[in-house]
Amino acid sequence: MLSRLMSSSIRSLDREYNCTVRLLDDSEYTCTIQRDAKGQYLFDLICHHLNLLEKDYFGIRYVDPDKQRHWLEFSKSIAKQMKSQPPFTMCLRVKFYPPDPAALKEEITRYLVFLQVKRDLYHGRLLCKTSDAALLAAYILQAEIGDYDPGKHPEGYCSKFQFFPKHSEKLERRIAEIHKTELIGQTPEVSELNFLQKAQMLETYGVDPHPCKDVSGNPAFLAFTPFGFTVLQGNRRIHFLTWEEVTKLKFEAKTFHIYANQTEDRKIILTYFAPTPEACKHLWKCGVENQAFYKLEKSSQVRTVSSSNVFFKGSRFRYSGKVAKEVMEQSAKIKRDPPEIHRAGMVPSRSCPSITHGPRLTSVPRTRRRAVHISIMEGLESLRDSAHSTPVRSVSHGESFMSSRGQLVEGGEASTSAVISDESYSPSDSVLPTPIAEHGVEMPAARHLNGAPCSIDEEKESVAGASSDAQAAQARSGRRVLQTASTKATTNSEVEDLHKFILSVLRLFLVTIGLLFVLLLLLIMLTESDLDIAFLRDIRKTPEFQQFHIEYFCPLRRWFSCKLRWMGGFLISN
């Protein structure tokens, strides 16, 4: 009896797993879940712990043993999704950034979104110019420590806080100046709201970067925002497509395709390559979910999508949550006393233990800083003669690049409006589960400038404005290389599409033949059975069926019966 009780208790322990979820303030929530518990159960536990009602903006993220990030699917079992052994470790993060943070109903929701955007700024995902960076950091400082007090805040007090992957003493002085003079009297709630409203105006608000490469092999970061799909290279946004323009997202192995209609007669296809097939599938699923959340009017309009047009091939996925408009309507119905918020102090994020804050830019010798500055400026000048932009396959004609407002631009306008940061804060630090150490200041200029948009018109202008024949010849050579590479990429893509179409037709033909054969066997079995149905009686009376029954079916049945009797007798005798 005792052994039976012990075995039952051991089995019950095997059905339970320990789970730790790291929250946005870096605190941890630990619980025990059943082996068959679904993701929705764990998410509801966390939201109850946080007293959070506007929960549809958030999600649970985990990293598999292959260092690939995933969003926990709430409709599936947790244990089946996690490839690692228990105990499980996950993170609560903002999955869908609110398009207008000021429209959020409750302060607790805004505070959690504030923590997420502050984390984005710290990890280099939220790119911005120096002037915007100083204001954002000052808002954080005001929300965390309150008004400036000379007795508590000595000279250089900003240097104790880390707002960005790296910053200079000049920026620290500007942050302190704004904090001392412009933000006096602001409560934490007001500072957090002002921070979110300022961040929401930036082009990289809501960006969760996915590292990829374009067809020319240049590194890029793909991201989905509340307003559309964006591509970042260096410190520039080279493509932006609104959700209304994006028509289809596809992937196959490591290749990711974005189909878009910019106008009625202009359709483009962007092609990028992810590091692994798993990363490409994660990118595709994120795109499908973001498009459904921000674009659709109702969740009833959500449809199951396939990753490929190839028949009987590819992954299928369906977004299972609410859409943005439904979330806003549901939030408007919330009527309760505002929950109490326990704000955490400003400490370095524990989610990035390997980030080294190291010396600031001013610790570099002046001559070295000048050399770095000159090399970057030389790289900017040489950009006009380069062509590192992402090739676009256009169904109509020409190559187009998106401006910062999502409209087609000509010539040099793209190069000015698309700049989103004074430096290339590398968002790759936030892509890995444990961020890598910060790069030095002497990062090559090519790393910052690869992939900056440079249209054909820009090249013509640069050739016309060049003062020497050597520069003009170099520009023409670069243009020929670009055209050759673009033509070759288009030809390879057409051949690949043709092969896919032929395989799809063959697969469809084989499947059709198989289905017809199965239906024929089923019809023969029904007609030869004793079922007394009108249409079967009519078939049995036809001369063709009677001939088939006498000449083929009866001899075949006698042959099978003879073989079965022989095998039965052989088995019995043995």
C-alpha positions as CSV (number, residue, x, y, z in Angstrom):
1,M,0.0,0.0,0.0
2,L,2.9,2.4,0.9
3,S,4.7,1.6,-2.3
4,R,1.5,2.3,-4.3
5,L,1.1,5.7,-2.6
6,M,4.8,6.5,-3.3
7,S,4.6,5.6,-7.0
8,S,1.5,7.7,-7.4
9,S,3.2,10.7,-5.8
10,I,6.2,10.3,-8.0
11,R,4.0,10.1,-11.1
12,S,2.3,13.3,-10.0
13,L,5.7,15.0,-9.6
14,D,6.6,13.9,-13.2
15,R,3.5,15.7,-14.4
16,E,4.5,19.0,-12.9
17,Y,7.2,21.4,-14.1
18,N,8.8,24.4,-12.5
19,C,8.7,27.5,-14.6
20,T,10.4,30.9,-14.1
21,V,9.4,34.0,-16.0
22,R,11.5,37.1,-15.9
23,L,9.4,40.2,-15.9
24,L,10.0,43.6,-17.5
25,D,11.4,45.1,-14.3
26,D,13.9,42.2,-14.1
27,S,12.1,40.6,-11.2
28,E,11.2,36.9,-11.5
29,Y,7.9,35.1,-11.2
30,T,8.2,31.4,-10.4
31,C,5.3,28.9,-10.5
32,T,4.5,25.2,-11.0
33,I,2.6,24.1,-14.1
34,Q,1.1,20.8,-15.2
35,R,2.8,18.9,-18.0
36,D,-0.2,19.4,-20.3
37,A,-0.7,23.1,-19.3
38,K,-1.1,25.4,-22.3
39,G,0.6,28.7,-22.8
40,Q,-2.6,30.6,-22.0
41,Y,-2.7,29.2,-18.5
42,L,0.8,30.5,-17.7
43,F,0.1,33.9,-19.3
44,D,-3.1,34.3,-17.3
45,L,-1.1,33.6,-14.1
46,I,1.4,36.3,-14.9
47,C,-1.2,38.9,-15.8
48,H,-3.1,38.1,-12.5
49,H,0.2,38.5,-10.7
50,L,0.8,41.9,-12.3
51,N,-2.9,42.9,-12.0
52,L,-2.9,43.5,-15.8
53,L,-6.1,43.7,-17.9
54,E,-4.8,45.2,-21.1
55,K,-2.7,42.0,-21.7
56,D,-3.1,41.5,-25.5
57,Y,0.0,43.7,-26.2
58,F,2.2,41.3,-24.3
59,G,3.6,37.9,-24.9
60,I,6.0,35.3,-23.4
61,R,9.3,34.7,-25.2
62,Y,11.8,31.8,-24.8
63,V,15.0,30.7,-26.3
64,D,15.6,27.1,-27.5
65,P,18.9,25.2,-27.1
66,D,19.9,26.4,-30.6
67,K,19.8,30.0,-29.4
68,Q,16.7,30.7,-31.5
69,R,14.0,32.9,-30.0
70,H,10.3,32.0,-30.1
71,W,7.0,33.5,-28.9
72,L,5.1,31.0,-26.7
73,E,1.9,30.0,-28.5
74,F,-1.0,30.2,-26.0
75,S,-3.1,27.6,-27.7
76,K,-0.5,24.9,-27.5
77,S,1.0,22.9,-24.7
78,I,4.0,24.5,-23.0
79,A,6.0,21.3,-22.6
80,K,5.6,20.4,-26.3
81,Q,6.9,23.9,-27.4
82,M,9.9,23.9,-25.1
83,K,12.8,21.9,-26.5
84,S,14.9,22.2,-23.4
85,Q,14.5,20.2,-20.2
86,P,12.7,21.7,-17.2
87,P,12.8,23.9,-15.2
88,F,11.7,26.3,-18.0
89,T,12.9,29.9,-18.2
90,M,11.0,32.6,-20.2
91,C,10.6,36.3,-20.4
92,L,7.6,38.6,-20.4
93,R,7.9,41.1,-23.2
94,V,5.8,43.5,-25.3
95,K,4.8,41.6,-28.4
96,F,2.6,44.2,-30.1
97,Y,3.6,47.8,-29.4
98,P,0.6,50.1,-29.0
99,P,0.4,52.6,-31.9
100,D,-0.5,55.4,-29.5
101,P,0.7,54.7,-25.9
102,A,-1.3,57.7,-24.7
103,A,-4.5,55.9,-25.7
104,L,-3.8,53.0,-23.2
105,K,-6.5,52.9,-20.6
106,E,-4.5,52.0,-17.5
107,E,-1.3,53.4,-16.1
108,I,0.0,49.9,-15.2
109,T,0.0,49.1,-18.9
110,R,1.8,52.3,-19.8
111,Y,4.4,51.5,-17.1
112,L,5.1,48.1,-18.5
113,V,5.4,49.4,-22.1
114,F,7.7,52.2,-20.7
115,L,10.0,49.5,-19.3
116,Q,10.0,47.7,-22.6
117,V,10.9,50.8,-24.6
118,K,13.5,51.8,-22.1
119,R,15.0,48.3,-22.5
120,D,14.9,48.8,-26.3
121,L,16.8,52.1,-25.9
122,Y,19.4,50.4,-23.7
123,H,20.0,47.5,-26.1
124,G,20.3,49.7,-29.2
125,R,17.0,48.6,-30.8
126,L,15.5,52.1,-30.5
127,L,17.8,54.2,-32.8
128,C,17.6,57.9,-32.5
129,K,19.6,61.1,-33.0
130,T,21.7,62.6,-30.2
131,S,19.1,65.3,-29.5
132,D,16.3,62.8,-29.2
133,A,18.5,60.5,-27.1
134,A,19.2,63.2,-24.6
135,L,15.5,64.0,-24.1
136,L,14.6,60.4,-23.8
137,A,17.3,59.7,-21.2
138,A,16.2,62.8,-19.2
139,Y,12.6,61.5,-19.1
140,I,13.9,58.2,-17.7
141,L,16.0,60.0,-15.2
142,Q,13.1,62.1,-14.0
143,A,10.8,59.1,-13.8
144,E,13.4,57.1,-11.8
145,I,14.9,59.7,-9.4
146,G,12.5,62.6,-9.5
147,D,13.5,66.3,-9.5
148,Y,17.1,67.4,-9.5
149,D,18.4,68.0,-6.0
150,P,21.9,69.4,-5.6
151,G,22.3,67.7,-2.3
152,K,21.6,64.3,-3.6
153,H,22.9,64.6,-7.2
154,P,26.5,65.8,-7.4
155,E,28.3,66.8,-10.6
156,G,28.4,64.0,-13.1
157,Y,25.5,62.0,-11.5
158,C,24.3,61.0,-15.0
159,S,27.4,58.9,-15.5
160,K,26.1,56.4,-12.9
161,F,23.3,55.4,-15.2
162,Q,23.5,53.5,-18.5
163,F,20.8,54.6,-21.0
164,F,22.4,53.5,-24.2
165,P,24.9,50.9,-25.4
166,K,27.5,53.7,-25.4
167,H,27.4,57.5,-25.0
168,S,29.8,60.4,-24.4
169,E,30.4,62.9,-21.6
170,K,28.9,65.6,-23.8
171,L,25.7,63.7,-24.1
172,E,25.7,63.1,-20.3
173,R,26.0,66.9,-19.7
174,R,23.1,67.5,-22.1
175,I,20.9,64.9,-20.3
176,A,21.7,66.5,-16.9
177,E,20.9,70.0,-18.3
178,I,17.5,68.9,-19.5
179,H,16.8,67.1,-16.3
180,K,17.7,70.1,-14.2
181,T,15.9,72.8,-16.1
182,E,13.1,71.4,-18.3
183,L,11.5,68.6,-16.3
184,I,11.1,70.0,-12.8
185,G,7.9,69.0,-11.2
186,Q,7.0,66.1,-13.5
187,T,5.7,63.0,-11.7
188,P,6.9,59.6,-12.7
189,E,3.5,59.0,-14.5
190,V,3.9,62.2,-16.6
191,S,7.6,61.5,-17.4
192,E,6.8,58.0,-18.5
193,L,4.0,59.2,-20.8
194,N,6.2,61.9,-22.3
195,F,8.9,59.3,-22.9
196,L,6.5,57.0,-24.7
197,Q,5.0,59.8,-26.8
198,K,8.5,60.9,-27.9
199,A,9.6,57.3,-28.6
200,Q,6.5,56.6,-30.6
201,M,7.5,59.4,-33.0
202,L,10.8,57.7,-33.8
203,E,11.1,55.4,-36.9
204,T,12.4,52.5,-34.9
205,Y,9.6,52.5,-32.3
206,G,8.5,48.9,-31.8
207,V,11.4,47.4,-33.8
208,D,12.3,43.9,-32.9
209,P,15.3,43.3,-35.3
210,H,15.8,40.0,-37.2
211,P,19.3,39.7,-38.7
212,C,19.3,38.8,-42.4
213,K,21.2,39.4,-45.6
214,D,20.0,40.8,-48.9
215,V,20.6,39.2,-52.3
216,S,24.0,40.9,-52.5
217,G,25.1,39.5,-49.2
218,N,24.9,42.8,-47.3
219,P,23.8,42.5,-43.7
220,A,20.4,44.0,-42.8
221,F,17.8,43.9,-40.0
222,L,14.2,43.2,-40.8
223,A,11.5,44.3,-38.4
224,F,7.8,44.7,-38.0
225,T,6.4,47.9,-36.3
226,P,2.8,49.1,-35.5
227,F,2.9,50.9,-38.8
228,G,4.4,48.4,-41.2
229,F,7.4,46.5,-42.3
230,T,10.9,48.1,-42.2
231,V,14.4,47.2,-43.3
232,L,17.4,48.8,-41.5
233,Q,21.0,48.9,-42.7
234,G,23.6,50.7,-40.7
235,N,22.0,53.8,-39.3
236,R,19.5,54.1,-42.1
237,R,16.0,52.8,-42.9
238,I,16.2,51.8,-46.5
239,H,12.7,50.3,-46.9
240,F,9.3,50.9,-45.3
241,L,6.0,49.3,-46.4
242,T,2.8,50.1,-44.6
243,W,0.6,47.1,-43.6
244,E,-1.9,48.2,-46.2
245,E,0.8,47.8,-48.9
246,V,2.0,44.4,-47.8
247,T,0.0,41.7,-49.5
248,K,1.9,38.5,-48.8
249,L,4.7,37.0,-46.6
250,K,6.4,33.8,-47.7
251,F,9.4,31.8,-46.7
252,E,11.1,28.6,-47.9
253,A,14.1,27.3,-46.0
254,K,16.3,30.4,-45.3
255,T,14.6,32.6,-48.0
256,F,12.0,35.2,-46.9
257,H,9.9,37.1,-49.4
258,I,7.7,40.2,-48.9
259,Y,5.2,41.0,-51.6
260,A,3.8,44.5,-51.7
261,N,1.6,46.7,-53.9
262,Q,2.7,50.3,-53.7
263,T,0.3,51.5,-56.4
264,E,-2.1,49.7,-58.7
265,D,0.5,49.3,-61.4
266,R,3.6,48.9,-59.2
267,K,4.3,45.7,-57.3
268,I,7.5,44.8,-55.6
269,I,9.1,41.7,-54.1
270,L,11.8,42.0,-51.4
271,T,13.9,39.0,-50.8
272,Y,16.2,38.4,-47.8
273,F,18.1,35.4,-46.4
274,A,17.9,34.5,-42.7
275,P,20.8,32.7,-40.9
276,T,18.9,29.4,-40.4
277,P,15.5,27.9,-41.5
278,E,14.3,28.2,-37.9
279,A,15.1,31.9,-37.8
280,C,13.3,32.4,-41.2
281,K,10.2,30.6,-39.9
282,H,10.2,32.7,-36.7
283,L,10.5,35.8,-38.9
284,W,7.6,34.7,-41.0
285,K,5.4,33.9,-38.0
286,C,6.1,37.3,-36.5
287,G,5.2,39.0,-39.7
288,V,1.9,37.1,-40.0
289,E,1.0,37.9,-36.4
290,N,1.9,41.6,-36.7
291,Q,0.0,42.0,-40.0
292,A,-3.1,40.4,-38.6
293,F,-3.0,42.4,-35.3
294,Y,-2.5,45.9,-36.9
295,K,-4.2,45.5,-40.2
296,L,-7.5,43.6,-39.7
297,E,-10.7,45.1,-38.3
298,K,-11.9,42.0,-36.5
299,S,-10.3,38.7,-35.3
300,S,-13.0,36.8,-37.3
301,Q,-11.2,38.0,-40.5
302,V,-8.0,36.1,-39.5
303,R,-7.3,33.2,-41.9
304,T,-4.8,30.4,-41.9
305,V,-1.9,31.2,-44.1
306,S,0.7,29.0,-45.8
307,S,4.4,29.7,-46.1
308,S,4.6,28.7,-49.7
309,N,2.5,28.5,-52.9
310,V,3.9,25.0,-53.6
311,F,1.2,22.4,-53.4
312,F,1.2,20.3,-50.3
313,K,4.4,21.9,-49.0
314,G,5.2,24.6,-46.4
315,S,4.2,25.6,-42.9
316,R,0.7,26.7,-42.0
317,F,0.0,29.2,-39.3
318,R,-3.0,31.1,-37.9
319,Y,-2.9,34.0,-35.5
320,S,-5.2,33.2,-32.6
321,G,-5.4,36.5,-30.6
322,K,-7.4,39.7,-30.8
323,V,-6.6,42.5,-33.2
324,A,-5.6,46.1,-32.3
325,K,-9.1,47.6,-32.8
326,E,-10.8,45.0,-30.6
327,V,-8.2,45.5,-27.9
328,M,-8.8,49.2,-27.8
329,E,-12.6,48.6,-27.7
330,Q,-12.2,46.2,-24.9
331,S,-9.9,48.5,-23.0
332,A,-12.5,51.3,-23.1
333,K,-14.9,49.1,-21.1
334,I,-12.5,48.7,-18.1
335,K,-13.9,50.3,-15.0
336,R,-12.0,49.7,-11.8
337,D,-9.8,51.7,-9.4
338,P,-6.3,52.1,-10.8
339,P,-4.0,49.3,-9.4
340,E,-1.0,50.2,-7.3
341,I,2.3,50.3,-9.2
342,H,5.5,49.3,-7.5
343,R,8.2,51.1,-9.6
344,A,11.6,49.5,-9.5
345,G,14.8,51.6,-9.2
346,M,17.0,52.2,-12.1
347,V,19.6,49.4,-12.2
348,P,21.5,47.8,-15.0
349,S,19.4,45.1,-16.8
350,R,20.1,41.6,-15.6
351,S,19.0,40.3,-19.0
352,C,22.3,41.5,-20.5
353,P,25.1,40.4,-18.1
354,S,27.7,40.2,-20.8
355,I,27.3,43.8,-22.0
356,T,30.4,45.7,-20.9
357,H,29.8,49.4,-20.3
358,G,33.5,50.1,-20.6
359,P,35.0,53.5,-21.2
360,R,33.0,56.3,-22.8
361,L,33.9,57.8,-26.2
362,T,35.8,60.6,-24.5
363,S,38.3,58.2,-23.0
364,V,39.7,57.7,-26.6
365,P,42.7,59.9,-27.3
366,R,41.8,63.1,-29.2
367,T,43.9,62.2,-32.2
368,R,42.4,58.8,-32.4
369,R,38.9,60.2,-32.2
370,R,39.7,62.6,-35.0
371,A,41.0,59.8,-37.1
372,V,37.8,57.8,-36.5
373,H,35.7,60.8,-37.4
374,I,37.6,61.4,-40.6
375,S,37.3,57.8,-41.7
376,I,33.5,57.9,-41.1
377,M,33.2,61.2,-43.1
378,E,35.3,59.7,-45.9
379,G,32.9,56.7,-45.9
380,L,29.9,59.0,-46.2
381,E,31.5,60.8,-49.2
382,S,32.3,57.5,-50.9
383,L,28.7,56.4,-50.4
384,R,27.6,58.3,-53.4
385,D,29.7,56.1,-55.7
386,S,28.6,52.9,-54.1
387,A,25.6,50.7,-54.6
388,H,24.9,48.7,-51.5
389,S,21.2,49.0,-51.6
390,T,18.9,46.0,-51.5
391,P,17.9,44.9,-55.0
392,V,14.2,45.1,-55.5
393,R,12.4,42.9,-58.1
394,S,9.7,45.2,-59.5
395,V,6.9,43.8,-61.6
396,S,6.4,47.1,-63.4
397,H,9.7,48.9,-64.0
398,G,12.7,50.5,-62.3
399,E,13.9,50.2,-58.8
400,S,12.3,52.1,-55.9
401,F,13.3,52.8,-52.4
402,M,11.0,53.9,-49.5
403,S,11.4,57.2,-47.7
404,S,11.0,57.6,-44.0
405,R,7.3,58.4,-44.6
406,G,6.7,55.4,-46.8
407,Q,6.5,57.3,-50.1
408,L,8.7,56.9,-53.2
409,V,11.5,59.4,-53.3
410,E,13.9,60.5,-55.9
411,G,17.7,61.0,-55.8
412,G,19.3,62.5,-52.8
413,E,16.1,62.9,-50.8
414,A,16.3,59.3,-49.7
415,S,19.8,59.6,-48.3
416,T,18.8,62.5,-46.0
417,S,15.3,61.5,-44.8
418,A,16.2,57.9,-44.2
419,V,19.0,58.6,-41.6
420,I,17.6,57.6,-38.2
421,S,20.7,57.8,-35.9
422,D,23.9,59.7,-35.5
423,E,25.7,56.3,-34.9
424,S,25.0,52.7,-35.8
425,Y,23.9,51.3,-32.4
426,S,24.1,47.7,-33.3
427,P,20.8,46.0,-32.7
428,S,22.5,42.6,-33.1
429,D,23.4,42.9,-29.4
430,S,19.7,42.4,-28.6
431,V,19.1,39.5,-31.1
432,L,21.1,37.0,-29.1
433,P,19.7,35.6,-25.9
434,T,22.9,36.7,-24.1
435,P,24.0,39.9,-25.7
436,I,27.6,40.1,-27.0
437,A,30.1,42.6,-25.7
438,E,30.0,46.1,-27.1
439,H,32.1,46.9,-30.2
440,G,34.9,49.4,-30.0
441,V,34.7,52.9,-31.3
442,E,37.0,52.1,-34.1
443,M,34.3,50.1,-35.9
444,P,35.0,50.2,-39.6
445,A,33.1,52.8,-41.5
446,A,31.9,50.1,-44.0
447,R,30.1,48.4,-41.1
448,H,28.1,51.5,-40.5
449,L,27.5,52.3,-44.1
450,N,26.8,49.0,-45.8
451,G,23.3,48.9,-47.3
452,A,22.6,52.6,-47.2
453,P,20.1,53.5,-49.9
454,C,21.6,54.8,-53.1
455,S,19.3,54.9,-56.1
456,I,20.2,55.1,-59.8
457,D,19.3,58.8,-59.8
458,E,21.7,59.5,-56.9
459,E,24.4,57.8,-58.9
460,K,23.7,60.0,-61.9
461,E,23.8,63.1,-59.8
462,S,27.1,62.0,-58.2
463,V,28.7,61.3,-61.6
464,A,27.5,64.7,-62.9
465,G,28.9,66.5,-59.8
466,A,32.3,64.7,-59.8
467,S,35.2,66.8,-60.5
468,S,37.6,64.2,-61.9
469,D,37.3,61.6,-64.7
470,A,38.6,58.9,-62.3
471,Q,35.6,59.3,-60.0
472,A,33.2,59.3,-62.9
473,A,34.7,56.1,-64.2
474,Q,34.5,54.5,-60.8
475,A,30.8,55.4,-60.5
476,R,30.1,54.0,-64.0
477,S,31.9,50.8,-63.1
478,G,29.9,50.5,-59.8
479,R,26.7,51.0,-61.8
480,R,27.6,48.3,-64.3
481,V,28.4,45.9,-61.4
482,L,25.1,46.7,-59.8
483,Q,23.1,46.2,-63.0
484,T,24.9,42.9,-63.7
485,A,24.3,41.6,-60.2
486,S,20.6,42.7,-60.3
487,T,20.1,41.0,-63.7
488,K,21.8,37.8,-62.5
489,A,19.7,37.8,-59.3
490,T,16.5,38.3,-61.3
491,T,17.5,35.5,-63.8
492,N,18.3,33.1,-60.9
493,S,15.0,34.0,-59.2
494,E,13.0,33.3,-62.4
495,V,14.7,30.0,-62.9
496,E,14.0,29.1,-59.3
497,D,10.3,30.1,-59.6
498,L,10.0,27.9,-62.8
499,H,11.5,24.9,-61.0
500,K,9.0,25.4,-58.1
501,F,6.1,25.7,-60.6
502,I,7.1,22.4,-62.4
503,L,7.5,20.6,-59.0
504,S,4.1,21.9,-57.9
505,V,2.4,20.7,-61.1
506,L,4.0,17.2,-60.9
507,R,3.0,16.9,-57.2
508,L,-0.5,17.9,-58.1
509,F,-0.7,15.4,-60.9
510,L,0.6,12.5,-58.7
511,V,-1.8,13.4,-55.9
512,T,-4.8,13.5,-58.4
513,I,-3.9,10.1,-59.9
514,G,-3.7,8.6,-56.4
515,L,-7.0,10.1,-55.3
516,L,-8.7,8.8,-58.5
517,F,-7.3,5.3,-57.9
518,V,-8.6,5.3,-54.3
519,L,-12.0,6.5,-55.4
520,L,-12.2,3.7,-58.0
521,L,-11.4,1.0,-55.5
522,L,-14.0,2.4,-53.1
523,L,-16.6,2.4,-55.9
524,I,-15.9,-1.2,-56.8
525,M,-16.2,-2.3,-53.2
526,L,-19.6,-0.5,-52.9
527,T,-21.0,-1.9,-56.1
528,E,-19.9,-5.5,-55.3
529,S,-21.3,-5.2,-51.7
530,D,-24.9,-6.1,-50.7
531,L,-25.9,-2.5,-50.1
532,D,-29.3,-1.8,-51.6
533,I,-29.1,1.8,-52.7
534,A,-30.7,3.2,-55.8
535,F,-27.7,4.5,-57.6
536,L,-25.7,1.3,-56.9
537,R,-28.6,-0.8,-58.3
538,D,-28.5,1.3,-61.5
539,I,-24.7,0.8,-61.8
540,R,-25.1,-3.0,-61.3
541,K,-27.7,-3.2,-64.2
542,T,-25.4,-1.6,-66.8
543,P,-23.7,-4.0,-69.4
544,E,-20.3,-2.6,-68.6
545,F,-20.5,-3.5,-65.0
546,Q,-21.8,-7.0,-65.7
547,Q,-19.0,-7.6,-68.1
548,F,-16.4,-6.3,-65.6
549,H,-18.0,-8.5,-62.9
550,I,-17.9,-11.7,-65.0
551,E,-14.6,-11.3,-66.8
552,Y,-12.4,-9.5,-64.1
553,F,-13.9,-9.4,-60.6
554,C,-15.1,-13.0,-60.2
555,P,-11.8,-14.6,-61.5
556,L,-9.8,-12.2,-59.4
557,R,-11.9,-13.0,-56.3
558,R,-11.5,-16.8,-56.9
559,W,-7.8,-16.4,-57.3
560,F,-7.5,-14.5,-54.0
561,S,-9.7,-17.1,-52.3
562,C,-7.6,-19.9,-53.5
563,K,-4.4,-18.2,-52.3
564,L,-5.9,-17.5,-48.9
565,R,-7.1,-21.1,-48.4
566,W,-3.6,-22.4,-49.4
567,M,-1.9,-20.0,-46.9
568,G,-4.4,-21.0,-44.2
569,G,-3.8,-24.7,-44.8
570,F,-0.1,-24.1,-44.8
571,L,-0.1,-22.3,-41.5
572,I,-2.4,-24.9,-39.9
573,S,-0.2,-27.8,-41.0
574,N,2.9,-26.1,-39.6
